[in-house]
Structure formats: structure tokens, C-alpha cells
Amino acid sequence: IIAFVFLLLFNGFYYDKDKNTEVTLTIPQLNSIELTKHIENEFKKHKDIDFIGGSLQTRTMVIRVDEKEFSKKNIENLLYKWGCEVSDYYYRKVYAIND
């Protein structure tokens, strides 16, 4: 959990202004490091998604997106490929420290 919090704090310093929203995805099927890596690699294939981090303990993943371009359907299709579904979405606006 400490590493997860550190990632969230660190990402406040590195920030793409177009990708102004963090989305925490709760994925009940997220139960192995291998599955986490596969999904992380899928996110990295999409230029409109920045993978931030994840936690097996809480079964969550955090991505940063441009809220104007974000599509739940795209996320659901990506996760379906790996036998996963999102049970909850949590959105948080990200602001640059020097804005």
C-alpha cells in the first residue's frame, strides 16, 4: 500500500496536461502479478492512457486519461480480453502543482 500511495504522490510531479483525470478501476478478478502485467501492457498500447499503478491487495489499477477522450467501453473491452470486469470506477481530477 505504501508503494501505491508513493506512486500516486510521485505522479503529481510528472503530469501530462491533456491527461487530467486519474481513474481508479476496481477489478475483482485481479488476482495475480502475471494478470496485472498483461493488463498493464494492454494499457501501454493505448496512447490516450497512462498506466500509473496497481495493487493486488485492493484489486485496483490506476490510469490517467484525458476526460474528453475517456471511454468506459474501451476499458471494458480491454479487460474482457483477460477475463476481467470493472466493478467500480473512481475519478479524480489531477492538477499540476505549478498551474
C-alpha positions in Angstrom: 0.0 0.0 0.0 2.9 2.4 0.8 4.3 1.9 -2.8 0.8 2.5 -4.2 0.5 5.8 -2.3 4.0 6.8 -3.2 3.2 6.3 -6.9 0.1 8.5 -6.6 2.1 11.3 -4.9 5.0 11.0 -7.3 2.7 11.3 -10.3 1.6 14.7 -9.1 5.0 15.9 -10.2 5.0 14.3 -13.6 1.9 15.3 -15.4 0.5 15.5 -18.9 -2.0 18.4 -19.0 -4.2 16.6 -21.6 -4.4 13.6 -19.3 -6.1 15.4 -16.4 -8.1 12.7 -14.7 -7.0 9.7 -12.7 -9.3 6.7 -12.9 -9.1 4.0 -10.2 -10.6 0.8 -11.5 -11.7 -1.9 -9.1 -11.2 -5.2 -10.8 -12.3 -8.2 -8.6 -10.6 -10.8 -10.9 -7.2 -9.1 -10.4 -5.5 -11.9 -8.5 -2.0 -12.4 -9.9 1.1 -10.5 -10.8 1.0 -12.1 -14.2 -2.5 -10.9 -15.0 -1.6 -7.4 -13.7 1.4 -7.3 -16.1 -0.8 -8.4 -19.1 -3.3 -5.7 -18.4 -0.6 -3.1 -17.8 0.9 -4.0 -21.2 -2.5 -3.6 -22.8 -2.9 -0.1 -21.2 0.6 0.9 -22.5 -0.5 0.1 -26.1 -3.0 3.0 -25.9 -1.5 6.5 -26.3 -4.6 8.0 -24.6 -4.0 6.0 -21.4 -1.1 6.4 -18.9 -0.7 3.4 -16.6 0.0 4.7 -13.1 0.0 1.7 -10.8 -1.9 -1.2 -9.3 -2.5 -3.2 -6.2 -3.3 -6.9 -5.9 -4.2 -6.4 -2.3 -7.0 -3.9 -3.1 -7.5 -5.3 -6.6 -7.3 -1.9 -8.2 -5.4 -0.2 -11.1 -5.0 3.5 -11.6 -4.7 5.1 -15.0 -4.5 8.7 -16.2 -6.7 9.8 -19.1 -8.0 12.8 -20.9 -11.5 13.0 -19.6 -12.7 14.2 -23.0 -11.4 11.1 -24.7 -12.0 8.5 -22.0 -14.4 5.7 -22.8 -15.6 3.1 -20.3 -16.4 0.8 -23.2 -12.8 0.8 -24.4 -11.6 -0.1 -20.9 -14.3 -2.8 -20.5 -13.3 -4.3 -23.9 -9.6 -4.3 -23.0 -10.3 -6.0 -19.6 -12.8 -8.5 -21.1 -10.0 -9.9 -23.2 -8.3 -11.0 -20.0 -11.5 -12.3 -18.3 -11.9 -9.2 -16.1 -14.6 -6.7 -15.4 -14.6 -3.3 -13.6 -16.9 -3.3 -10.6 -16.2 0.3 -9.7 -14.8 3.5 -11.3 -13.4 6.3 -9.1 -12.5 9.5 -10.9 -10.1 12.2 -9.5 -9.1 15.4 -11.3 -5.3 16.0 -11.4 -3.9 19.5 -11.2 -0.3 20.5 -11.8 1.5 21.9 -8.8 2.7 24.9 -10.9 -0.7 25.8 -12.5 
